[in-house]
Amino acid sequence: MNRKKFLQQTILTSGGMIAAPLFTNGQNNPPEGDPLPPEKVKEFVIAGHGNFDKVKTMLMELPTLLYATWDWGNGDFETALEGAGHVGNKEIAHYLIERGARTNLFVLTMLGKTSIVKNFLDTFPQYLDARGPHGFTFFHHAQQGGDDAKELLEYFQSKNLTSDKVAL
């Protein structure tokens, strides 16, 4: 190989090695970190139903528990926020949302976010039949919301949705 070919080959090879990561866009990179310990996820979801001090302590220890979901089986998944939602624990719900927890329409129903919930359900009326954690309905979540969700409770009644829970 002459000097000119050697330099051309070196430049092409080096350029390819530099550019390759730009083109793969991280597609072949494995996710970073290990999965959260399942026992911690379950403990956190249970705490989300009503143990505010434990929720705060566990989030300080493992901040990504905020996004964790526990599988109770048979398609029944639940986050700590959803646990707070179906038992009506607004203090824990607000705390988790303020920290960036992913919320859903069931929790927003319990919190009495009428315009958000009604606009969504008026746009997608078939979603009225959706099931929350453990099969709890929108009607159940509105009941748990008390005065804050009174308008939504009436809305669900007007839509003939009066069941608290349905099978998953």
mmCIF file of the C-alpha atoms, coordinates in Angstrom:
data_MODEL
# 
_entry.id   MODEL 
# 
loop_
_atom_site.group_PDB 
_atom_site.id 
_atom_site.type_symbol 
_atom_site.label_atom_id 
_atom_site.label_alt_id 
_atom_site.label_comp_id 
_atom_site.label_asym_id 
_atom_site.label_entity_id 
_atom_site.label_seq_id 
_atom_site.pdbx_PDB_ins_code 
_atom_site.Cartn_x 
_atom_site.Cartn_y 
_atom_site.Cartn_z 
_atom_site.occupancy 
_atom_site.B_iso_or_equiv 
_atom_site.pdbx_formal_charge 
_atom_site.auth_seq_id 
_atom_site.auth_comp_id 
_atom_site.auth_asym_id 
_atom_site.auth_atom_id 
_atom_site.pdbx_PDB_model_num 
ATOM 1   C CA . MET A 1 1   ? 0.000   0.000   0.000  1.00 0.00 ? 1   MET A CA 1 
ATOM 2   C CA . ASN A 1 2   ? 1.430   3.404   -0.893 1.00 0.00 ? 2   ASN A CA 1 
ATOM 3   C CA . ARG A 1 3   ? 1.418   6.382   1.420  1.00 0.00 ? 3   ARG A CA 1 
ATOM 4   C CA . LYS A 1 4   ? -1.473  8.148   -0.337 1.00 0.00 ? 4   LYS A CA 1 
ATOM 5   C CA . LYS A 1 5   ? -3.770  5.094   -0.081 1.00 0.00 ? 5   LYS A CA 1 
ATOM 6   C CA . PHE A 1 6   ? -2.747  4.575   3.530  1.00 0.00 ? 6   PHE A CA 1 
ATOM 7   C CA . LEU A 1 7   ? -3.701  8.150   4.465  1.00 0.00 ? 7   LEU A CA 1 
ATOM 8   C CA . GLN A 1 8   ? -7.021  7.918   2.595  1.00 0.00 ? 8   GLN A CA 1 
ATOM 9   C CA . GLN A 1 9   ? -7.905  4.654   4.309  1.00 0.00 ? 9   GLN A CA 1 
ATOM 10  C CA . THR A 1 10  ? -6.957  6.033   7.727  1.00 0.00 ? 10  THR A CA 1 
ATOM 11  C CA . ILE A 1 11  ? -9.078  9.150   7.240  1.00 0.00 ? 11  ILE A CA 1 
ATOM 12  C CA . LEU A 1 12  ? -12.101 7.170   6.016  1.00 0.00 ? 12  LEU A CA 1 
ATOM 13  C CA . THR A 1 13  ? -11.853 4.644   8.853  1.00 0.00 ? 13  THR A CA 1 
ATOM 14  C CA . SER A 1 14  ? -11.398 7.338   11.501 1.00 0.00 ? 14  SER A CA 1 
ATOM 15  C CA . GLY A 1 15  ? -14.288 9.361   10.113 1.00 0.00 ? 15  GLY A CA 1 
ATOM 16  C CA . GLY A 1 16  ? -16.538 6.313   10.176 1.00 0.00 ? 16  GLY A CA 1 
ATOM 17  C CA . MET A 1 17  ? -15.641 5.555   13.787 1.00 0.00 ? 17  MET A CA 1 
ATOM 18  C CA . ILE A 1 18  ? -16.393 9.133   14.791 1.00 0.00 ? 18  ILE A CA 1 
ATOM 19  C CA . ALA A 1 19  ? -19.657 9.382   12.835 1.00 0.00 ? 19  ALA A CA 1 
ATOM 20  C CA . ALA A 1 20  ? -21.098 5.941   13.683 1.00 0.00 ? 20  ALA A CA 1 
ATOM 21  C CA . PRO A 1 21  ? -22.427 6.940   17.124 1.00 0.00 ? 21  PRO A CA 1 
ATOM 22  C CA . LEU A 1 22  ? -24.183 9.922   15.570 1.00 0.00 ? 22  LEU A CA 1 
ATOM 23  C CA . PHE A 1 23  ? -26.114 7.682   13.175 1.00 0.00 ? 23  PHE A CA 1 
ATOM 24  C CA . THR A 1 24  ? -27.105 4.994   15.664 1.00 0.00 ? 24  THR A CA 1 
ATOM 25  C CA . ASN A 1 25  ? -28.675 7.620   17.942 1.00 0.00 ? 25  ASN A CA 1 
ATOM 26  C CA . GLY A 1 26  ? -28.227 5.349   20.948 1.00 0.00 ? 26  GLY A CA 1 
ATOM 27  C CA . GLN A 1 27  ? -30.555 2.712   19.527 1.00 0.00 ? 27  GLN A CA 1 
ATOM 28  C CA . ASN A 1 28  ? -28.325 -0.198  20.491 1.00 0.00 ? 28  ASN A CA 1 
ATOM 29  C CA . ASN A 1 29  ? -27.421 1.082   23.938 1.00 0.00 ? 29  ASN A CA 1 
ATOM 30  C CA . PRO A 1 30  ? -28.909 -0.916  26.808 1.00 0.00 ? 30  PRO A CA 1 
ATOM 31  C CA . PRO A 1 31  ? -30.899 1.004   29.421 1.00 0.00 ? 31  PRO A CA 1 
ATOM 32  C CA . GLU A 1 32  ? -28.847 2.384   32.256 1.00 0.00 ? 32  GLU A CA 1 
ATOM 33  C CA . GLY A 1 33  ? -29.234 1.151   35.787 1.00 0.00 ? 33  GLY A CA 1 
ATOM 34  C CA . ASP A 1 34  ? -30.869 -1.844  37.329 1.00 0.00 ? 34  ASP A CA 1 
ATOM 35  C CA . PRO A 1 35  ? -34.608 -2.335  37.809 1.00 0.00 ? 35  PRO A CA 1 
ATOM 36  C CA . LEU A 1 36  ? -36.004 -1.086  41.083 1.00 0.00 ? 36  LEU A CA 1 
ATOM 37  C CA . PRO A 1 37  ? -36.236 -3.754  43.777 1.00 0.00 ? 37  PRO A CA 1 
ATOM 38  C CA . PRO A 1 38  ? -39.736 -5.263  43.471 1.00 0.00 ? 38  PRO A CA 1 
ATOM 39  C CA . GLU A 1 39  ? -40.253 -5.325  47.236 1.00 0.00 ? 39  GLU A CA 1 
ATOM 40  C CA . LYS A 1 40  ? -39.571 -1.555  47.361 1.00 0.00 ? 40  LYS A CA 1 
ATOM 41  C CA . VAL A 1 41  ? -42.002 -0.877  44.509 1.00 0.00 ? 41  VAL A CA 1 
ATOM 42  C CA . LYS A 1 42  ? -44.773 -2.840  46.224 1.00 0.00 ? 42  LYS A CA 1 
ATOM 43  C CA . GLU A 1 43  ? -44.048 -1.171  49.571 1.00 0.00 ? 43  GLU A CA 1 
ATOM 44  C CA . PHE A 1 44  ? -44.146 2.279   47.953 1.00 0.00 ? 44  PHE A CA 1 
ATOM 45  C CA . VAL A 1 45  ? -47.420 1.626   46.125 1.00 0.00 ? 45  VAL A CA 1 
ATOM 46  C CA . ILE A 1 46  ? -49.001 0.398   49.355 1.00 0.00 ? 46  ILE A CA 1 
ATOM 47  C CA . ALA A 1 47  ? -47.681 3.469   51.203 1.00 0.00 ? 47  ALA A CA 1 
ATOM 48  C CA . GLY A 1 48  ? -49.219 5.694   48.519 1.00 0.00 ? 48  GLY A CA 1 
ATOM 49  C CA . HIS A 1 49  ? -52.662 4.693   49.716 1.00 0.00 ? 49  HIS A CA 1 
ATOM 50  C CA . GLY A 1 50  ? -52.246 6.454   53.037 1.00 0.00 ? 50  GLY A CA 1 
ATOM 51  C CA . ASN A 1 51  ? -48.794 6.558   54.653 1.00 0.00 ? 51  ASN A CA 1 
ATOM 52  C CA . PHE A 1 52  ? -47.547 10.024  53.766 1.00 0.00 ? 52  PHE A CA 1 
ATOM 53  C CA . ASP A 1 53  ? -44.409 9.885   55.935 1.00 0.00 ? 53  ASP A CA 1 
ATOM 54  C CA . LYS A 1 54  ? -43.337 6.599   54.367 1.00 0.00 ? 54  LYS A CA 1 
ATOM 55  C CA . VAL A 1 55  ? -43.967 7.978   50.855 1.00 0.00 ? 55  VAL A CA 1 
ATOM 56  C CA . LYS A 1 56  ? -41.679 10.943  51.569 1.00 0.00 ? 56  LYS A CA 1 
ATOM 57  C CA . THR A 1 57  ? -38.979 8.789   53.163 1.00 0.00 ? 57  THR A CA 1 
ATOM 58  C CA . MET A 1 58  ? -38.993 6.231   50.366 1.00 0.00 ? 58  MET A CA 1 
ATOM 59  C CA . LEU A 1 59  ? -38.817 8.929   47.680 1.00 0.00 ? 59  LEU A CA 1 
ATOM 60  C CA . MET A 1 60  ? -35.760 10.416  49.364 1.00 0.00 ? 60  MET A CA 1 
ATOM 61  C CA . GLU A 1 61  ? -34.136 6.971   49.285 1.00 0.00 ? 61  GLU A CA 1 
ATOM 62  C CA . LEU A 1 62  ? -35.213 6.002   45.733 1.00 0.00 ? 62  LEU A CA 1 
ATOM 63  C CA . PRO A 1 63  ? -36.584 9.009   43.785 1.00 0.00 ? 63  PRO A CA 1 
ATOM 64  C CA . THR A 1 64  ? -37.570 6.956   40.734 1.00 0.00 ? 64  THR A CA 1 
ATOM 65  C CA . LEU A 1 65  ? -40.169 5.095   42.791 1.00 0.00 ? 65  LEU A CA 1 
ATOM 66  C CA . LEU A 1 66  ? -42.301 8.061   41.745 1.00 0.00 ? 66  LEU A CA 1 
ATOM 67  C CA . TYR A 1 67  ? -42.799 6.343   38.370 1.00 0.00 ? 67  TYR A CA 1 
ATOM 68  C CA . ALA A 1 68  ? -42.953 2.736   39.546 1.00 0.00 ? 68  ALA A CA 1 
ATOM 69  C CA . THR A 1 69  ? -45.954 0.501   38.924 1.00 0.00 ? 69  THR A CA 1 
ATOM 70  C CA . TRP A 1 70  ? -46.820 -2.634  40.863 1.00 0.00 ? 70  TRP A CA 1 
ATOM 71  C CA . ASP A 1 71  ? -48.481 -5.559  39.115 1.00 0.00 ? 71  ASP A CA 1 
ATOM 72  C CA . TRP A 1 72  ? -51.122 -7.055  41.411 1.00 0.00 ? 72  TRP A CA 1 
ATOM 73  C CA . GLY A 1 73  ? -51.844 -9.683  38.760 1.00 0.00 ? 73  GLY A CA 1 
ATOM 74  C CA . ASN A 1 74  ? -54.404 -10.185 36.008 1.00 0.00 ? 74  ASN A CA 1 
ATOM 75  C CA . GLY A 1 75  ? -53.653 -6.821  34.396 1.00 0.00 ? 75  GLY A CA 1 
ATOM 76  C CA . ASP A 1 76  ? -54.191 -4.872  37.630 1.00 0.00 ? 76  ASP A CA 1 
ATOM 77  C CA . PHE A 1 77  ? -51.310 -2.394  37.664 1.00 0.00 ? 77  PHE A CA 1 
ATOM 78  C CA . GLU A 1 78  ? -51.082 0.455   40.145 1.00 0.00 ? 78  GLU A CA 1 
ATOM 79  C CA . THR A 1 79  ? -48.797 3.356   41.065 1.00 0.00 ? 79  THR A CA 1 
ATOM 80  C CA . ALA A 1 80  ? -48.590 5.032   44.457 1.00 0.00 ? 80  ALA A CA 1 
ATOM 81  C CA . LEU A 1 81  ? -50.456 7.984   42.941 1.00 0.00 ? 81  LEU A CA 1 
ATOM 82  C CA . GLU A 1 82  ? -53.260 5.733   41.739 1.00 0.00 ? 82  GLU A CA 1 
ATOM 83  C CA . GLY A 1 83  ? -53.453 4.208   45.214 1.00 0.00 ? 83  GLY A CA 1 
ATOM 84  C CA . ALA A 1 84  ? -53.887 7.682   46.667 1.00 0.00 ? 84  ALA A CA 1 
ATOM 85  C CA . GLY A 1 85  ? -56.490 8.357   43.984 1.00 0.00 ? 85  GLY A CA 1 
ATOM 86  C CA . HIS A 1 86  ? -58.839 5.482   44.659 1.00 0.00 ? 86  HIS A CA 1 
ATOM 87  C CA . VAL A 1 87  ? -58.791 5.987   48.436 1.00 0.00 ? 87  VAL A CA 1 
ATOM 88  C CA . GLY A 1 88  ? -59.219 9.760   48.161 1.00 0.00 ? 88  GLY A CA 1 
ATOM 89  C CA . ASN A 1 89  ? -55.889 10.755  49.694 1.00 0.00 ? 89  ASN A CA 1 
ATOM 90  C CA . LYS A 1 90  ? -55.492 14.225  48.205 1.00 0.00 ? 90  LYS A CA 1 
ATOM 91  C CA . GLU A 1 91  ? -52.469 15.147  50.318 1.00 0.00 ? 91  GLU A CA 1 
ATOM 92  C CA . ILE A 1 92  ? -50.384 12.274  48.952 1.00 0.00 ? 92  ILE A CA 1 
ATOM 93  C CA . ALA A 1 93  ? -51.771 12.763  45.438 1.00 0.00 ? 93  ALA A CA 1 
ATOM 94  C CA . HIS A 1 94  ? -50.797 16.441  45.350 1.00 0.00 ? 94  HIS A CA 1 
ATOM 95  C CA . TYR A 1 95  ? -47.375 15.672  46.821 1.00 0.00 ? 95  TYR A CA 1 
ATOM 96  C CA . LEU A 1 96  ? -46.631 13.052  44.157 1.00 0.00 ? 96  LEU A CA 1 
ATOM 97  C CA . ILE A 1 97  ? -47.950 15.175  41.281 1.00 0.00 ? 97  ILE A CA 1 
ATOM 98  C CA . GLU A 1 98  ? -45.868 18.148  42.451 1.00 0.00 ? 98  GLU A CA 1 
ATOM 99  C CA . ARG A 1 99  ? -42.814 15.910  42.192 1.00 0.00 ? 99  ARG A CA 1 
ATOM 100 C CA . GLY A 1 100 ? -43.658 14.835  38.646 1.00 0.00 ? 100 GLY A CA 1 
ATOM 101 C CA . ALA A 1 101 ? -45.651 11.633  39.048 1.00 0.00 ? 101 ALA A CA 1 
ATOM 102 C CA . ARG A 1 102 ? -47.510 10.607  35.914 1.00 0.00 ? 102 ARG A CA 1 
ATOM 103 C CA . THR A 1 103 ? -51.151 11.244  36.570 1.00 0.00 ? 103 THR A CA 1 
ATOM 104 C CA . ASN A 1 104 ? -54.269 9.929   34.885 1.00 0.00 ? 104 ASN A CA 1 
ATOM 105 C CA . LEU A 1 105 ? -57.945 10.773  34.514 1.00 0.00 ? 105 LEU A CA 1 
ATOM 106 C CA . PHE A 1 106 ? -58.972 8.712   37.543 1.00 0.00 ? 106 PHE A CA 1 
ATOM 107 C CA . VAL A 1 107 ? -56.701 10.672  39.887 1.00 0.00 ? 107 VAL A CA 1 
ATOM 108 C CA . LEU A 1 108 ? -57.757 13.951  38.264 1.00 0.00 ? 108 LEU A CA 1 
ATOM 109 C CA . THR A 1 109 ? -61.372 12.923  38.860 1.00 0.00 ? 109 THR A CA 1 
ATOM 110 C CA . MET A 1 110 ? -60.703 12.382  42.567 1.00 0.00 ? 110 MET A CA 1 
ATOM 111 C CA . LEU A 1 111 ? -59.003 15.783  42.711 1.00 0.00 ? 111 LEU A CA 1 
ATOM 112 C CA . GLY A 1 112 ? -62.037 17.414  41.100 1.00 0.00 ? 112 GLY A CA 1 
ATOM 113 C CA . LYS A 1 113 ? -60.299 18.645  37.938 1.00 0.00 ? 113 LYS A CA 1 
ATOM 114 C CA . THR A 1 114 ? -63.673 18.960  36.229 1.00 0.00 ? 114 THR A CA 1 
ATOM 115 C CA . SER A 1 115 ? -62.734 20.812  33.045 1.00 0.00 ? 115 SER A CA 1 
ATOM 116 C CA . ILE A 1 116 ? -59.889 18.410  32.206 1.00 0.00 ? 116 ILE A CA 1 
ATOM 117 C CA . VAL A 1 117 ? -61.927 15.277  32.902 1.00 0.00 ? 117 VAL A CA 1 
ATOM 118 C CA . LYS A 1 118 ? -65.129 16.435  31.186 1.00 0.00 ? 118 LYS A CA 1 
ATOM 119 C CA . ASN A 1 119 ? -63.318 17.719  28.097 1.00 0.00 ? 119 ASN A CA 1 
ATOM 120 C CA . PHE A 1 120 ? -61.483 14.433  27.684 1.00 0.00 ? 120 PHE A CA 1 
ATOM 121 C CA . LEU A 1 121 ? -64.575 12.284  28.248 1.00 0.00 ? 121 LEU A CA 1 
ATOM 122 C CA . ASP A 1 122 ? -66.713 14.444  25.960 1.00 0.00 ? 122 ASP A CA 1 
ATOM 123 C CA . THR A 1 123 ? -64.066 13.942  23.277 1.00 0.00 ? 123 THR A CA 1 
ATOM 124 C CA . PHE A 1 124 ? -63.657 10.214  23.952 1.00 0.00 ? 124 PHE A CA 1 
ATOM 125 C CA . PRO A 1 125 ? -67.003 9.091   25.457 1.00 0.00 ? 125 PRO A CA 1 
ATOM 126 C CA . GLN A 1 126 ? -66.119 5.396   25.141 1.00 0.00 ? 126 GLN A CA 1 
ATOM 127 C CA . TYR A 1 127 ? -63.488 6.008   27.845 1.00 0.00 ? 127 TYR A CA 1 
ATOM 128 C CA . LEU A 1 128 ? -66.305 6.320   30.404 1.00 0.00 ? 128 LEU A CA 1 
ATOM 129 C CA . ASP A 1 129 ? -66.114 2.529   30.636 1.00 0.00 ? 129 ASP A CA 1 
ATOM 130 C CA . ALA A 1 130 ? -62.397 2.523   31.457 1.00 0.00 ? 130 ALA A CA 1 
ATOM 131 C CA . ARG A 1 131 ? -61.308 0.758   34.616 1.00 0.00 ? 131 ARG A CA 1 
ATOM 132 C CA . GLY A 1 132 ? -58.891 2.182   37.118 1.00 0.00 ? 132 GLY A CA 1 
ATOM 133 C CA . PRO A 1 133 ? -56.761 0.189   39.529 1.00 0.00 ? 133 PRO A CA 1 
ATOM 134 C CA . HIS A 1 134 ? -58.613 -2.808  40.987 1.00 0.00 ? 134 HIS A CA 1 
ATOM 135 C CA . GLY A 1 135 ? -61.500 -2.081  38.625 1.00 0.00 ? 135 GLY A CA 1 
ATOM 136 C CA . PHE A 1 136 ? -62.553 1.128   40.391 1.00 0.00 ? 136 PHE A CA 1 
ATOM 137 C CA . THR A 1 137 ? -64.599 3.394   38.109 1.00 0.00 ? 137 THR A CA 1 
ATOM 138 C CA . PHE A 1 138 ? -64.685 7.123   37.534 1.00 0.00 ? 138 PHE A CA 1 
ATOM 139 C CA . PHE A 1 139 ? -67.817 7.217   39.672 1.00 0.00 ? 139 PHE A CA 1 
ATOM 140 C CA . HIS A 1 140 ? -65.880 5.685   42.577 1.00 0.00 ? 140 HIS A CA 1 
ATOM 141 C CA . HIS A 1 141 ? -63.051 8.200   42.178 1.00 0.00 ? 141 HIS A CA 1 
ATOM 142 C CA . ALA A 1 142 ? -65.542 11.083  42.097 1.00 0.00 ? 142 ALA A CA 1 
ATOM 143 C CA . GLN A 1 143 ? -67.091 9.797   45.325 1.00 0.00 ? 143 GLN A CA 1 
ATOM 144 C CA . GLN A 1 144 ? -63.633 9.683   46.909 1.00 0.00 ? 144 GLN A CA 1 
ATOM 145 C CA . GLY A 1 145 ? -63.065 13.297  45.855 1.00 0.00 ? 145 GLY A CA 1 
ATOM 146 C CA . GLY A 1 146 ? -65.870 14.611  48.057 1.00 0.00 ? 146 GLY A CA 1 
ATOM 147 C CA . ASP A 1 147 ? -66.880 18.237  47.563 1.00 0.00 ? 147 ASP A CA 1 
ATOM 148 C CA . ASP A 1 148 ? -64.025 18.867  45.108 1.00 0.00 ? 148 ASP A CA 1 
ATOM 149 C CA . ALA A 1 149 ? -65.451 16.266  42.738 1.00 0.00 ? 149 ALA A CA 1 
ATOM 150 C CA . LYS A 1 150 ? -69.166 16.871  43.323 1.00 0.00 ? 150 LYS A CA 1 
ATOM 151 C CA . GLU A 1 151 ? -69.717 18.280  39.830 1.00 0.00 ? 151 GLU A CA 1 
ATOM 152 C CA . LEU A 1 152 ? -67.986 15.253  38.301 1.00 0.00 ? 152 LEU A CA 1 
ATOM 153 C CA . LEU A 1 153 ? -70.087 12.904  40.400 1.00 0.00 ? 153 LEU A CA 1 
ATOM 154 C CA . GLU A 1 154 ? -73.218 14.532  38.964 1.00 0.00 ? 154 GLU A CA 1 
ATOM 155 C CA . TYR A 1 155 ? -71.708 14.349  35.480 1.00 0.00 ? 155 TYR A CA 1 
ATOM 156 C CA . PHE A 1 156 ? -71.115 10.593  35.819 1.00 0.00 ? 156 PHE A CA 1 
ATOM 157 C CA . GLN A 1 157 ? -74.629 10.085  37.141 1.00 0.00 ? 157 GLN A CA 1 
ATOM 158 C CA . SER A 1 158 ? -75.998 11.950  34.116 1.00 0.00 ? 158 SER A CA 1 
ATOM 159 C CA . LYS A 1 159 ? -74.051 9.479   31.944 1.00 0.00 ? 159 LYS A CA 1 
ATOM 160 C CA . ASN A 1 160 ? -75.602 6.551   33.866 1.00 0.00 ? 160 ASN A CA 1 
ATOM 161 C CA . LEU A 1 161 ? -72.263 5.617   35.347 1.00 0.00 ? 161 LEU A CA 1 
ATOM 162 C CA . THR A 1 162 ? -73.129 4.734   38.930 1.00 0.00 ? 162 THR A CA 1 
ATOM 163 C CA . SER A 1 163 ? -71.127 1.565   39.532 1.00 0.00 ? 163 SER A CA 1 
ATOM 164 C CA . ASP A 1 164 ? -68.198 1.790   41.943 1.00 0.00 ? 164 ASP A CA 1 
ATOM 165 C CA . LYS A 1 165 ? -66.236 -1.147  40.651 1.00 0.00 ? 165 LYS A CA 1 
ATOM 166 C CA . VAL A 1 166 ? -66.244 -3.463  37.664 1.00 0.00 ? 166 VAL A CA 1 
ATOM 167 C CA . ALA A 1 167 ? -64.320 -6.636  36.930 1.00 0.00 ? 167 ALA A CA 1 
ATOM 168 C CA . LEU A 1 168 ? -61.000 -6.209  35.201 1.00 0.00 ? 168 LEU A CA 1 
# 
